[in-house]
Amino acid sequence: MKIIIPVLLAILLAVTLGLTWETSFRRVAVPDSKGRQTKAILTLSDDHKAIEVHPSKGVSVSIP
Protein backbone atom coordinates (compact mmCIF):
# COMPACT_ATOMS: atom_id res chain seq x y z
CA MET A 1 0.00 0.00 0.00
CA LYS A 2 2.87 2.38 0.75
CA ILE A 3 4.24 2.05 -2.78
CA ILE A 4 0.90 2.48 -4.58
CA ILE A 5 0.31 6.08 -3.48
CA PRO A 6 3.69 7.46 -4.70
CA VAL A 7 3.29 5.59 -8.00
CA LEU A 8 -0.19 7.05 -8.53
CA LEU A 9 1.07 10.54 -7.68
CA ALA A 10 3.95 10.16 -10.17
CA ILE A 11 1.53 9.06 -12.91
CA LEU A 12 -0.80 11.96 -12.15
CA LEU A 13 2.11 14.43 -12.28
CA ALA A 14 3.36 13.03 -15.60
CA VAL A 15 -0.11 13.26 -17.17
CA THR A 16 -0.63 16.80 -15.88
CA LEU A 17 2.70 18.03 -17.25
CA GLY A 18 2.03 16.39 -20.62
CA LEU A 19 -1.20 18.29 -21.24
CA THR A 20 -1.15 21.47 -23.30
CA TRP A 21 -3.69 24.23 -23.05
CA GLU A 22 -5.15 26.59 -25.59
CA THR A 23 -6.76 29.87 -24.69
CA SER A 24 -9.26 31.29 -27.17
CA PHE A 25 -10.91 34.69 -27.32
CA ARG A 26 -14.11 34.64 -29.38
CA ARG A 27 -15.16 38.31 -29.30
CA VAL A 28 -12.36 39.63 -31.47
CA ALA A 29 -12.62 41.74 -34.61
CA VAL A 30 -9.94 41.96 -37.29
CA PRO A 31 -9.86 44.11 -40.43
CA ASP A 32 -10.52 42.42 -43.76
CA SER A 33 -8.86 43.36 -47.06
CA LYS A 34 -11.18 46.38 -47.42
CA GLY A 35 -10.56 47.63 -43.89
CA ARG A 36 -13.94 46.56 -42.49
CA GLN A 37 -14.09 44.75 -39.16
CA THR A 38 -14.96 41.05 -39.28
CA LYS A 39 -15.47 38.59 -36.43
CA ALA A 40 -12.58 36.29 -35.56
CA ILE A 41 -11.25 33.89 -32.95
CA LEU A 42 -7.85 34.59 -31.40
CA THR A 43 -6.11 31.48 -30.04
CA LEU A 44 -2.95 31.28 -27.95
CA SER A 45 -1.76 27.74 -28.69
CA ASP A 46 0.68 25.95 -26.40
CA ASP A 47 0.66 22.93 -28.69
CA HIS A 48 1.76 24.89 -31.78
CA LYS A 49 3.58 27.58 -29.76
CA ALA A 50 1.85 30.22 -31.85
CA ILE A 51 -0.76 32.96 -31.89
CA GLU A 52 -3.52 32.02 -34.32
CA VAL A 53 -6.23 34.27 -35.79
CA HIS A 54 -9.21 32.54 -37.41
CA PRO A 55 -11.52 35.09 -39.08
CA SER A 56 -15.07 34.09 -39.99
CA LYS A 57 -14.30 35.08 -43.60
CA GLY A 58 -10.84 34.98 -45.09
CA VAL A 59 -7.55 33.26 -44.44
CA SER A 60 -6.35 32.12 -41.02
CA VAL A 61 -3.02 33.47 -39.76
CA SER A 62 -0.53 31.73 -37.46
CA ILE A 63 2.33 33.67 -35.83
CA PRO A 64 5.00 31.42 -34.29
Distance bins in CASP14 RR format, pairs under 12 A and 6 or more apart:
PFRMAT RR
TARGET T0000
AUTHOR 0000-0000-0000
RMODE 2
METHOD distances of the structure
MODEL  1
1 7 0 0 0 0 0 1 0 0 0 0 0
1 8 0 0 0 0 0 1 0 0 0 0 0
2 8 0 0 0 0 0 1 0 0 0 0 0
3 9 0 0 0 0 0 1 0 0 0 0 0
3 10 0 0 0 0 0 1 0 0 0 0 0
4 10 0 0 0 0 0 1 0 0 0 0 0
4 11 0 0 0 0 0 1 0 0 0 0 0
5 11 0 0 0 0 0 1 0 0 0 0 0
5 12 0 0 0 0 0 1 0 0 0 0 0
6 12 0 0 0 0 0 1 0 0 0 0 0
6 13 0 0 0 0 0 1 0 0 0 0 0
7 13 0 0 0 0 0 1 0 0 0 0 0
7 14 0 0 0 0 0 1 0 0 0 0 0
8 14 0 0 0 0 0 1 0 0 0 0 0
8 15 0 0 0 0 0 1 0 0 0 0 0
9 15 0 0 0 0 0 1 0 0 0 0 0
9 16 0 0 0 0 0 1 0 0 0 0 0
10 16 0 0 0 0 0 1 0 0 0 0 0
10 17 0 0 0 0 0 1 0 0 0 0 0
11 17 0 0 0 0 0 1 0 0 0 0 0
11 18 0 0 0 0 0 1 0 0 0 0 0
12 18 0 0 0 0 0 1 0 0 0 0 0
12 19 0 0 0 0 0 1 0 0 0 0 0
13 19 0 0 0 0 0 1 0 0 0 0 0
17 46 0 0 0 0 0 1 0 0 0 0 0
18 46 0 0 0 0 0 1 0 0 0 0 0
18 47 0 0 0 0 0 1 0 0 0 0 0
19 46 0 0 0 0 1 0 0 0 0 0 0
19 47 0 0 0 0 1 0 0 0 0 0 0
20 44 0 0 0 0 0 1 0 0 0 0 0
20 45 1 0 0 1 0 0 0 0 0 0 0
20 46 1 0 1 0 0 0 0 0 0 0 0
20 47 1 0 1 0 0 0 0 0 0 0 0
20 48 0 0 0 0 1 0 0 0 0 0 0
20 49 0 0 0 0 1 0 0 0 0 0 0
20 50 0 0 0 0 0 1 0 0 0 0 0
21 43 0 0 0 0 0 1 0 0 0 0 0
21 44 0 0 0 0 1 0 0 0 0 0 0
21 45 0 0 0 0 1 0 0 0 0 0 0
21 46 1 0 1 0 0 0 0 0 0 0 0
21 47 0 0 0 0 1 0 0 0 0 0 0
22 41 0 0 0 0 0 1 0 0 0 0 0
22 42 0 0 0 0 0 1 0 0 0 0 0
22 43 1 0 1 0 0 0 0 0 0 0 0
22 44 1 0 0 1 0 0 0 0 0 0 0
22 45 1 0 1 0 0 0 0 0 0 0 0
22 46 1 0 0 1 0 0 0 0 0 0 0
22 47 1 0 0 1 0 0 0 0 0 0 0
22 48 0 0 0 0 1 0 0 0 0 0 0
22 49 0 0 0 0 0 1 0 0 0 0 0
22 50 0 0 0 0 0 1 0 0 0 0 0
22 51 0 0 0 0 0 1 0 0 0 0 0
22 52 0 0 0 0 1 0 0 0 0 0 0
22 54 0 0 0 0 0 1 0 0 0 0 0
23 41 0 0 0 0 0 1 0 0 0 0 0
23 42 0 0 0 0 1 0 0 0 0 0 0
23 43 1 0 0 1 0 0 0 0 0 0 0
23 44 1 0 1 0 0 0 0 0 0 0 0
23 45 0 0 0 0 1 0 0 0 0 0 0
23 46 0 0 0 0 1 0 0 0 0 0 0
23 47 0 0 0 0 0 1 0 0 0 0 0
23 51 0 0 0 0 0 1 0 0 0 0 0
23 52 0 0 0 0 0 1 0 0 0 0 0
24 40 0 0 0 0 0 1 0 0 0 0 0
24 41 1 0 1 0 0 0 0 0 0 0 0
24 42 1 0 0 1 0 0 0 0 0 0 0
24 43 1 0 1 0 0 0 0 0 0 0 0
24 44 1 0 0 1 0 0 0 0 0 0 0
24 45 0 0 0 0 1 0 0 0 0 0 0
24 46 0 0 0 0 0 1 0 0 0 0 0
24 51 0 0 0 0 0 1 0 0 0 0 0
24 52 0 0 0 0 1 0 0 0 0 0 0
24 53 0 0 0 0 0 1 0 0 0 0 0
24 54 0 0 0 0 1 0 0 0 0 0 0
25 39 0 0 0 0 0 1 0 0 0 0 0
25 40 0 0 0 0 1 0 0 0 0 0 0
25 41 1 0 0 1 0 0 0 0 0 0 0
25 42 1 0 1 0 0 0 0 0 0 0 0
25 43 1 0 0 1 0 0 0 0 0 0 0
25 44 0 0 0 0 1 0 0 0 0 0 0
25 51 0 0 0 0 0 1 0 0 0 0 0
25 52 0 0 0 0 0 1 0 0 0 0 0
25 53 0 0 0 0 1 0 0 0 0 0 0
25 54 0 0 0 0 0 1 0 0 0 0 0
26 39 0 0 0 0 1 0 0 0 0 0 0
26 40 0 0 0 0 1 0 0 0 0 0 0
26 41 1 0 1 0 0 0 0 0 0 0 0
26 42 0 0 0 0 1 0 0 0 0 0 0
26 43 0 0 0 0 1 0 0 0 0 0 0
26 54 0 0 0 0 1 0 0 0 0 0 0
26 56 0 0 0 0 0 1 0 0 0 0 0
27 37 0 0 0 0 0 1 0 0 0 0 0
27 39 0 0 0 0 1 0 0 0 0 0 0
27 40 0 0 0 0 1 0 0 0 0 0 0
27 41 0 0 0 0 1 0 0 0 0 0 0
27 42 0 0 0 0 1 0 0 0 0 0 0
28 37 0 0 0 0 1 0 0 0 0 0 0
28 38 0 0 0 0 1 0 0 0 0 0 0
28 39 1 0 0 1 0 0 0 0 0 0 0
28 40 1 0 1 0 0 0 0 0 0 0 0
28 41 1 0 0 1 0 0 0 0 0 0 0
28 42 1 0 1 0 0 0 0 0 0 0 0
28 43 0 0 0 0 1 0 0 0 0 0 0
28 44 0 0 0 0 0 1 0 0 0 0 0
28 51 0 0 0 0 0 1 0 0 0 0 0
28 52 0 0 0 0 0 1 0 0 0 0 0
28 53 1 0 0 1 0 0 0 0 0 0 0
28 54 0 0 0 0 1 0 0 0 0 0 0
28 55 0 0 0 0 1 0 0 0 0 0 0
28 56 0 0 0 0 0 1 0 0 0 0 0
29 35 0 0 0 0 0 1 0 0 0 0 0
29 36 0 0 0 0 1 0 0 0 0 0 0
29 37 1 0 1 0 0 0 0 0 0 0 0
29 38 1 0 0 1 0 0 0 0 0 0 0
29 39 1 0 0 1 0 0 0 0 0 0 0
29 40 1 0 0 1 0 0 0 0 0 0 0
29 41 0 0 0 0 0 1 0 0 0 0 0
29 42 0 0 0 0 0 1 0 0 0 0 0
29 53 0 0 0 0 0 1 0 0 0 0 0
29 55 0 0 0 0 1 0 0 0 0 0 0
29 56 0 0 0 0 1 0 0 0 0 0 0
29 57 0 0 0 0 0 1 0 0 0 0 0
30 36 0 0 0 0 0 1 0 0 0 0 0
30 37 1 0 0 1 0 0 0 0 0 0 0
30 38 1 0 0 1 0 0 0 0 0 0 0
30 39 0 0 0 0 1 0 0 0 0 0 0
30 40 1 0 1 0 0 0 0 0 0 0 0
30 41 0 0 0 0 1 0 0 0 0 0 0
30 42 0 0 0 0 1 0 0 0 0 0 0
30 52 0 0 0 0 0 1 0 0 0 0 0
30 53 1 0 0 1 0 0 0 0 0 0 0
30 54 0 0 0 0 1 0 0 0 0 0 0
30 55 1 0 1 0 0 0 0 0 0 0 0
30 56 0 0 0 0 1 0 0 0 0 0 0
30 57 0 0 0 0 0 1 0 0 0 0 0
30 58 0 0 0 0 1 0 0 0 0 0 0
30 59 0 0 0 0 0 1 0 0 0 0 0
30 60 0 0 0 0 0 1 0 0 0 0 0
30 61 0 0 0 0 1 0 0 0 0 0 0
31 37 1 0 0 1 0 0 0 0 0 0 0
31 38 1 0 0 1 0 0 0 0 0 0 0
31 39 0 0 0 0 0 1 0 0 0 0 0
31 40 0 0 0 0 1 0 0 0 0 0 0
31 53 0 0 0 0 0 1 0 0 0 0 0
31 55 0 0 0 0 1 0 0 0 0 0 0
31 57 0 0 0 0 0 1 0 0 0 0 0
31 58 0 0 0 0 0 1 0 0 0 0 0
32 38 1 0 1 0 0 0 0 0 0 0 0
32 39 0 0 0 0 0 1 0 0 0 0 0
32 40 0 0 0 0 1 0 0 0 0 0 0
32 53 0 0 0 0 0 1 0 0 0 0 0
32 55 1 0 0 1 0 0 0 0 0 0 0
32 56 0 0 0 0 1 0 0 0 0 0 0
32 57 1 0 0 1 0 0 0 0 0 0 0
32 58 1 0 0 1 0 0 0 0 0 0 0
32 59 0 0 0 0 0 1 0 0 0 0 0
33 55 0 0 0 0 0 1 0 0 0 0 0
33 57 0 0 0 0 1 0 0 0 0 0 0
33 58 0 0 0 0 1 0 0 0 0 0 0
33 59 0 0 0 0 1 0 0 0 0 0 0
34 57 0 0 0 0 0 1 0 0 0 0 0
34 58 0 0 0 0 0 1 0 0 0 0 0
36 55 0 0 0 0 0 1 0 0 0 0 0
36 57 0 0 0 0 0 1 0 0 0 0 0
37 55 0 0 0 0 0 1 0 0 0 0 0
37 56 0 0 0 0 0 1 0 0 0 0 0
37 57 0 0 0 0 0 1 0 0 0 0 0
38 53 0 0 0 0 0 1 0 0 0 0 0
38 54 0 0 0 0 0 1 0 0 0 0 0
38 55 1 0 1 0 0 0 0 0 0 0 0
38 56 1 0 1 0 0 0 0 0 0 0 0
38 57 1 0 1 0 0 0 0 0 0 0 0
38 58 1 0 0 1 0 0 0 0 0 0 0
38 59 0 0 0 0 0 1 0 0 0 0 0
39 53 0 0 0 0 0 1 0 0 0 0 0
39 54 0 0 0 0 1 0 0 0 0 0 0
39 55 1 0 0 1 0 0 0 0 0 0 0
39 56 1 0 1 0 0 0 0 0 0 0 0
39 57 0 0 0 0 1 0 0 0 0 0 0
39 58 0 0 0 0 0 1 0 0 0 0 0
40 51 0 0 0 0 0 1 0 0 0 0 0
40 52 0 0 0 0 1 0 0 0 0 0 0
40 53 1 0 1 0 0 0 0 0 0 0 0
40 54 1 0 0 1 0 0 0 0 0 0 0
40 55 1 0 1 0 0 0 0 0 0 0 0
40 56 1 0 0 1 0 0 0 0 0 0 0
40 57 0 0 0 0 1 0 0 0 0 0 0
40 58 0 0 0 0 1 0 0 0 0 0 0
40 59 0 0 0 0 0 1 0 0 0 0 0
40 60 0 0 0 0 1 0 0 0 0 0 0
40 61 0 0 0 0 1 0 0 0 0 0 0
41 51 0 0 0 0 0 1 0 0 0 0 0
41 52 0 0 0 0 1 0 0 0 0 0 0
41 53 1 0 0 1 0 0 0 0 0 0 0
41 54 1 0 1 0 0 0 0 0 0 0 0
41 55 0 0 0 0 1 0 0 0 0 0 0
41 56 0 0 0 0 1 0 0 0 0 0 0
41 60 0 0 0 0 1 0 0 0 0 0 0
41 61 0 0 0 0 0 1 0 0 0 0 0
42 50 0 0 0 0 0 1 0 0 0 0 0
42 51 1 0 0 1 0 0 0 0 0 0 0
42 52 1 0 0 1 0 0 0 0 0 0 0
42 53 1 0 1 0 0 0 0 0 0 0 0
42 54 0 0 0 0 1 0 0 0 0 0 0
42 55 0 0 0 0 1 0 0 0 0 0 0
42 60 0 0 0 0 0 1 0 0 0 0 0
42 61 0 0 0 0 0 1 0 0 0 0 0
42 62 0 0 0 0 0 1 0 0 0 0 0
42 63 0 0 0 0 0 1 0 0 0 0 0
43 49 0 0 0 0 0 1 0 0 0 0 0
43 50 0 0 0 0 1 0 0 0 0 0 0
43 51 1 0 0 1 0 0 0 0 0 0 0
43 52 1 0 1 0 0 0 0 0 0 0 0
43 53 1 0 0 1 0 0 0 0 0 0 0
43 54 1 0 0 1 0 0 0 0 0 0 0
43 60 0 0 0 0 1 0 0 0 0 0 0
43 61 0 0 0 0 0 1 0 0 0 0 0
43 62 0 0 0 0 1 0 0 0 0 0 0
43 63 0 0 0 0 0 1 0 0 0 0 0
44 50 0 0 0 0 1 0 0 0 0 0 0
44 51 1 0 1 0 0 0 0 0 0 0 0
44 52 0 0 0 0 1 0 0 0 0 0 0
44 53 0 0 0 0 0 1 0 0 0 0 0
44 62 0 0 0 0 0 1 0 0 0 0 0
44 63 0 0 0 0 0 1 0 0 0 0 0
45 51 1 0 0 1 0 0 0 0 0 0 0
45 52 1 0 1 0 0 0 0 0 0 0 0
45 53 0 0 0 0 0 1 0 0 0 0 0
45 54 0 0 0 0 0 1 0 0 0 0 0
45 60 0 0 0 0 0 1 0 0 0 0 0
45 62 0 0 0 0 1 0 0 0 0 0 0
45 63 0 0 0 0 0 1 0 0 0 0 0
45 64 0 0 0 0 1 0 0 0 0 0 0
46 52 0 0 0 0 0 1 0 0 0 0 0
47 62 0 0 0 0 0 1 0 0 0 0 0
48 60 0 0 0 0 0 1 0 0 0 0 0
48 62 1 0 0 1 0 0 0 0 0 0 0
48 63 0 0 0 0 0 1 0 0 0 0 0
48 64 1 0 0 1 0 0 0 0 0 0 0
49 62 0 0 0 0 0 1 0 0 0 0 0
49 63 0 0 0 0 0 1 0 0 0 0 0
49 64 1 0 0 1 0 0 0 0 0 0 0
50 60 0 0 0 0 0 1 0 0 0 0 0
50 61 0 0 0 0 1 0 0 0 0 0 0
50 62 1 0 1 0 0 0 0 0 0 0 0
50 63 1 0 1 0 0 0 0 0 0 0 0
50 64 1 0 1 0 0 0 0 0 0 0 0
51 60 0 0 0 0 0 1 0 0 0 0 0
51 61 0 0 0 0 1 0 0 0 0 0 0
51 62 1 0 0 1 0 0 0 0 0 0 0
51 63 1 0 1 0 0 0 0 0 0 0 0
51 64 0 0 0 0 1 0 0 0 0 0 0
52 59 0 0 0 0 0 1 0 0 0 0 0
52 60 1 0 0 1 0 0 0 0 0 0 0
52 61 1 0 0 1 0 0 0 0 0 0 0
52 62 1 0 1 0 0 0 0 0 0 0 0
52 63 1 0 0 1 0 0 0 0 0 0 0
52 64 0 0 0 0 0 1 0 0 0 0 0
53 59 0 0 0 0 1 0 0 0 0 0 0
53 60 1 0 0 1 0 0 0 0 0 0 0
53 61 1 0 1 0 0 0 0 0 0 0 0
53 62 1 0 0 1 0 0 0 0 0 0 0
53 63 0 0 0 0 1 0 0 0 0 0 0
54 60 1 0 1 0 0 0 0 0 0 0 0
54 61 0 0 0 0 1 0 0 0 0 0 0
54 62 0 0 0 0 1 0 0 0 0 0 0
55 61 0 0 0 0 1 0 0 0 0 0 0
END
